[in-house]
Amino acid sequence: MEKATKKQKTGATKAIGTANGHAGASNSISMPVTYPALDVSKTFDDRMDVLCDDVIVDCKPFEVESGFDCYIDENVQKEDWKAVWKSHRFGCDVVVEVKDVCFPHAKVEIVEPFCCVPNSLGDFNQPGGDGLQLKTKDDLTTFLSDGNGKVLLLELLPVLDESGDLDGQAEVLELYRYFYTYIWRATDENDDGDYYFAMSLLQPRMKIYYDVQKKKASKAVVDSYNKIMPDYEKKHWQFKIKQEEATEEEEGDGKELQKLWVDICKLEKQLEKLTYKHYKGK
């Protein structure tokens, strides 16, 4: 796999963290530069080729996650690399070290000195809220200990490695993040249809994504897509978080999960209707 270009690396951002266990206090330290969350230089063909040739191949919808599991297992270092954990649950970014990758999770430990800053993702947890907002080192360490150190691999941005040794790995994780943000749908996991994902679903969904980004779609399609997709992503993350909480507590708010799932399915129908209408040129 090709290494990330110099242009891609400079797309990473910096933030300010703290060394005393509380975000926003004095004694600030620099949040490390990461590889970009989304590489905007990647073309339709770039992504399509890798997905079809190396990841999805001839997977049916319910087999796609197994395809990504194998792809990540073969191309991502299991341990000893640093990342910024962009937590939707707590609305903060934390520097961690990866100790094991067990798709779709990774086991992590907080890095010393402690570096944690607020992010804009906290309201993914609860509508109109700021998540749990636990930003102290003790709180986050306790949370990780209670969950055997597991966080979602999707929430990890690898810290930039100037040697270039992790460039290929960063590209793999970027593709994984792109796919599960913009292409995968929550109901795909339970789709037991006897057809190939790449042939039936991948191309239409990627086409509308790229046409919207490059303004090749009509204004109506662009506006609708940009309205539905953020809402869908937000609801999907809320559902993921509530599922994890229910698993931890062995009891969950079934009604809340059910409501979120209904909302997700409604948004999916709108998104798929828009996708295929655009794909067929209607």
C-alpha distance (Angstrom), angle and dihedral (degrees) to the residues before:
residue distance angle dihedral
M1 . . .
E2 3.78 . .
K3 3.77 118.9 .
A4 3.78 120.2 -112.6
T5 3.76 112.9 -90.4
K6 3.77 123.9 -117.3
K7 3.79 89.1 -108.0
Q8 3.80 91.5 56.2
K9 3.78 92.8 51.7
T10 3.78 94.6 52.6
G11 3.80 89.0 55.9
A12 3.81 90.2 76.5
T13 3.79 120.0 103.0
K14 3.78 137.7 -135.6
A15 3.77 130.6 -135.9
I16 3.77 137.1 175.5
G17 3.80 123.8 -104.5
T18 3.79 135.0 177.3
A19 3.75 134.8 -117.9
N20 3.80 98.6 -154.1
G21 3.79 101.8 68.9
H22 3.79 99.7 -97.3
A23 3.79 129.3 88.6
G24 3.78 116.3 -124.6
A25 3.82 96.1 22.4
S26 3.80 128.8 118.3
N27 3.82 127.6 -82.1
S28 3.79 89.8 63.0
I29 3.78 121.0 -166.2
S30 3.78 130.0 -168.2
M31 3.77 120.9 -90.7
P32 3.82 104.5 -131.3
V33 3.78 121.3 -108.2
T34 3.80 113.2 -103.1
Y35 3.75 135.5 -160.5
P36 3.83 109.8 -93.8
A37 3.80 117.4 -81.2
L38 3.80 88.8 -138.0
D39 3.81 124.0 20.6
V40 3.80 104.2 -143.9
S41 3.81 91.2 -171.7
K42 3.82 91.2 70.1
T43 3.80 111.4 105.4
F44 3.79 129.8 -146.6
D45 3.82 89.9 -102.8
D46 3.82 92.8 46.9
R47 3.77 92.4 57.8
M48 3.79 96.8 35.3
D49 3.80 93.0 53.7
V50 3.80 94.8 51.4
L51 3.80 94.4 42.5
C52 3.80 94.3 48.9
D53 3.81 98.1 38.8
D54 3.81 103.0 36.2
V55 3.79 110.8 17.8
I56 3.78 119.3 23.8
V57 3.82 99.1 18.0
D58 3.83 103.7 153.8
C59 3.82 97.7 -14.3
K60 3.77 121.0 145.7
P61 3.84 113.8 -136.8
F62 3.80 95.7 -92.2
E63 3.82 90.0 49.4
V64 3.82 97.2 53.8
E65 3.81 95.2 90.0
S66 3.81 89.6 53.9
G67 3.81 87.8 52.2
F68 3.80 90.8 54.4
D69 3.79 90.9 44.5
C70 3.81 90.6 57.8
Y71 3.81 93.3 42.2
I72 3.80 92.7 52.3
D73 3.80 92.6 42.7
E74 3.81 89.7 55.7
N75 3.80 97.8 43.2
V76 3.80 109.8 29.6
Q77 3.79 123.2 78.0
K78 3.78 109.7 -117.0
E79 3.80 97.3 -139.9
D80 3.79 150.0 -3.6
W81 3.80 101.9 54.5
K82 3.77 127.9 116.3
A83 3.77 125.8 -126.4
V84 3.77 142.4 168.6
W85 3.78 109.8 -113.3
K86 3.81 105.4 -143.7
S87 3.77 99.2 -160.6
H88 3.79 117.9 -157.6
R89 3.76 89.6 -176.6
F90 3.79 97.1 57.7
G91 3.79 101.2 23.9
C92 3.80 95.0 -124.9
D93 3.81 143.1 104.2
V94 3.80 116.9 -127.7
V95 3.80 130.2 -176.4
V96 3.80 110.0 -125.3
E97 3.78 140.7 167.1
V98 3.79 118.7 -126.6
K99 3.79 113.6 -126.7
D100 3.80 99.7 174.9
V101 3.78 139.3 -1.8
C102 3.80 114.0 -139.2
F103 3.81 105.6 167.0
P104 2.98 125.2 -91.8
H105 3.80 88.0 16.3
A106 3.78 137.6 46.3
K107 3.78 128.1 -152.4
V108 3.78 111.0 -129.2
E109 3.79 142.1 177.4
I110 3.80 127.3 -152.9
V111 3.80 112.7 -104.4
E112 3.81 124.2 -127.9
P113 2.96 125.6 -93.0
F114 3.79 90.4 45.5
C115 3.80 110.9 -119.5
C116 3.80 118.9 -174.8
V117 3.80 132.7 154.4
P118 3.81 134.0 173.6
N119 3.79 117.4 -100.7
S120 3.79 133.4 -166.0
L121 3.81 95.2 -108.7
G122 3.81 99.9 84.5
D123 3.78 94.6 96.4
F124 3.82 89.2 62.7
N125 3.78 86.7 78.4
Q126 3.78 99.2 58.6
P127 3.80 128.8 7.0
G128 3.79 108.5 -98.6
G129 3.80 92.4 -0.1
D130 3.77 138.0 104.3
G131 3.79 99.9 -123.7
L132 3.78 117.2 -116.5
Q133 3.81 92.4 -49.2
L134 3.81 95.4 -150.9
K135 3.77 103.6 164.3
T136 3.79 106.1 153.4
K137 3.76 117.3 107.3
D138 3.81 92.2 -122.5
D139 3.80 92.8 52.1
L140 3.79 94.0 48.3
T141 3.80 92.9 43.5
T142 3.80 90.0 51.6
F143 3.78 91.4 49.0
L144 3.81 91.7 50.7
S145 3.81 92.2 45.7
D146 3.80 92.1 51.1
G147 3.80 90.2 51.4
N148 3.81 96.0 43.2
G149 3.80 88.5 -106.2
K150 3.80 93.2 -65.5
V151 3.80 123.5 153.3
L152 3.78 130.0 162.4
L153 3.79 112.6 -85.5
L154 3.81 87.8 -138.4
E155 3.81 88.7 67.2
L156 3.81 95.1 57.2
L157 3.81 122.7 95.5
P158 3.83 111.2 -171.0
V159 3.79 114.8 -124.5
L160 3.80 111.1 -114.0
D161 3.80 112.3 -94.3
E162 3.80 110.0 -152.1
S163 3.81 90.9 -158.4
G164 3.79 90.1 65.4
D165 3.81 92.2 -129.3
L166 3.80 92.5 123.4
D167 3.81 97.8 41.3
G168 3.80 94.0 100.0
Q169 3.79 92.0 46.5
A170 3.80 90.3 50.1
E171 3.81 89.8 53.8
V172 3.80 90.8 52.3
L173 3.80 91.8 51.6
E174 3.81 91.4 44.9
L175 3.80 90.4 54.8
Y176 3.80 90.3 47.7
R177 3.82 90.1 50.7
Y178 3.81 92.8 47.1
F179 3.79 92.8 48.8
Y180 3.80 96.3 48.9
T181 3.80 92.7 44.0
Y182 3.80 101.2 46.5
I183 3.82 110.1 12.6
W184 3.80 110.1 32.3
R185 3.79 119.6 78.1
A186 3.79 124.7 -154.0
T187 3.81 92.7 -121.2
D188 3.83 94.1 51.6
E189 3.79 90.8 83.1
N190 3.81 90.3 65.4
D191 3.79 95.9 40.7
D192 3.81 105.6 114.7
G193 3.79 93.9 176.5
D194 3.80 117.2 146.0
Y195 3.81 97.1 -121.3
Y196 3.79 138.4 94.3
F197 3.79 117.1 -94.5
A198 3.81 93.4 -147.3
M199 3.79 94.2 54.1
S200 3.80 99.8 41.4
L201 3.81 108.1 28.6
L202 3.80 112.3 14.0
Q203 3.78 100.8 64.6
P204 3.85 98.7 47.2
R205 3.81 92.1 47.2
M206 3.79 93.7 46.8
K207 3.80 91.9 45.3
I208 3.79 94.3 56.5
Y209 3.81 90.9 44.8
Y210 3.81 93.2 53.9
D211 3.79 95.4 38.9
V212 3.80 89.8 53.1
Q213 3.82 92.9 47.5
K214 3.79 92.5 48.7
K215 3.83 93.6 40.3
K216 3.81 91.5 -119.6
A217 3.79 91.2 129.9
S218 3.79 124.6 78.4
K219 3.80 117.9 -86.2
A220 3.80 89.7 -111.1
V221 3.82 91.5 55.4
V222 3.81 92.8 44.7
D223 3.80 92.3 49.7
S224 3.81 93.6 45.9
Y225 3.81 94.0 46.5
N226 3.80 93.0 47.4
K227 3.79 89.6 50.3
I228 3.81 98.5 46.0
M229 3.81 101.3 38.5
P230 3.84 98.9 58.3
D231 3.80 90.5 46.8
Y232 3.80 90.8 48.0
E233 3.81 92.1 48.7
K234 3.80 91.4 49.2
K235 3.82 93.7 49.5
H236 3.81 90.7 45.6
W237 3.81 91.6 54.1
Q238 3.79 91.6 46.3
F239 3.80 88.1 53.3
K240 3.84 92.3 48.9
I241 3.79 91.2 50.7
K242 3.81 94.2 47.1
Q243 3.81 89.9 48.3
E244 3.81 90.9 53.2
E245 3.80 91.0 47.6
A246 3.80 91.3 49.8
T247 3.81 90.5 51.0
E248 3.80 91.9 49.9
E249 3.79 94.3 48.1
E250 3.81 95.2 37.7
E251 3.77 84.7 -134.6
G252 3.73 126.0 69.1
D253 3.73 140.2 -179.2
G254 3.78 95.1 -92.2
K255 3.77 93.8 -175.6
E256 3.80 92.5 53.4
L257 3.79 92.0 48.0
Q258 3.80 90.7 47.9
K259 3.80 91.8 49.9
L260 3.80 91.6 49.7
W261 3.80 90.4 49.0
V262 3.81 91.6 51.5
D263 3.81 89.7 49.8
I264 3.82 90.9 48.8
C265 3.80 92.5 50.5
K266 3.80 91.6 49.9
L267 3.81 91.4 51.2
E268 3.81 90.8 46.1
K269 3.79 91.0 55.1
Q270 3.80 90.7 51.0
L271 3.79 91.3 46.9
E272 3.80 94.9 47.8
K273 3.80 92.8 45.9
L274 3.80 89.5 52.7
T275 3.82 91.8 44.2
Y276 3.80 96.3 53.8
K277 3.78 94.4 39.3
H278 3.80 88.1 56.3
Y279 3.83 93.0 41.6
K280 3.80 92.0 54.1
G281 3.79 91.5 45.7
K282 3.78 96.0 -119.5
